């Protein structure tokens, strides 16, 4: 049981370290726009205007 507990603690610490690394890369790096998909969904990287269609719900 002690071996399993030690292994779980090590895995938790490794997971925590990778979480910090990932947060740093996404937050403070210049490559963040290329790896974060939210920017693509918002359309920030596109330079063209998109056509919008307005719909009205008439009840």
C-alpha positions in Angstrom: 0.0 0.0 0.0 2.9 2.3 0.7 4.3 1.9 -2.8 1.0 2.8 -4.3 0.7 5.9 -2.1 4.2 7.0 -3.1 3.5 6.5 -6.7 0.3 8.5 -6.5 2.1 11.3 -4.8 4.8 11.4 -7.5 2.1 11.4 -10.2 0.3 14.2 -8.5 3.5 16.3 -8.2 4.4 15.6 -11.9 0.8 16.6 -12.9 1.1 19.8 -10.9 4.4 20.7 -12.6 3.0 20.1 -16.1 0.0 22.2 -15.2 2.3 25.1 -14.3 4.3 24.7 -17.4 1.2 24.6 -19.6 -0.3 27.7 -17.9 2.9 29.6 -18.4 3.2 28.7 -22.1 -0.4 29.7 -22.8 -0.4 32.9 -20.7 3.1 34.4 -21.3 4.4 33.0 -24.5 4.3 34.5 -28.0 3.2 31.1 -29.4 -0.1 31.3 -27.4 -2.2 32.5 -30.4 -1.1 29.4 -32.4 -2.0 26.8 -29.7 -5.1 28.3 -28.1 -8.1 27.4 -30.2 -10.4 30.0 -28.7 -8.7 32.7 -30.7 -9.6 30.9 -33.9 -13.2 30.5 -32.8 -13.5 34.2 -32.1 -12.1 35.0 -35.5 -9.3 37.3 -34.3 -6.7 35.8 -36.6 -8.8 36.3 -39.7 -8.3 39.5 -41.6 -11.4 39.3 -43.7 -14.9 40.5 -42.8 -17.6 37.9 -42.6 -21.1 38.3 -43.9 -23.8 38.2 -41.2 -27.4 37.2 -41.6 -29.9 38.6 -39.2 -32.9 36.5 -38.3 -35.9 37.6 -36.5 -38.2 35.3 -34.4 -41.7 36.5 -35.1 -44.3 34.8 -33.0 
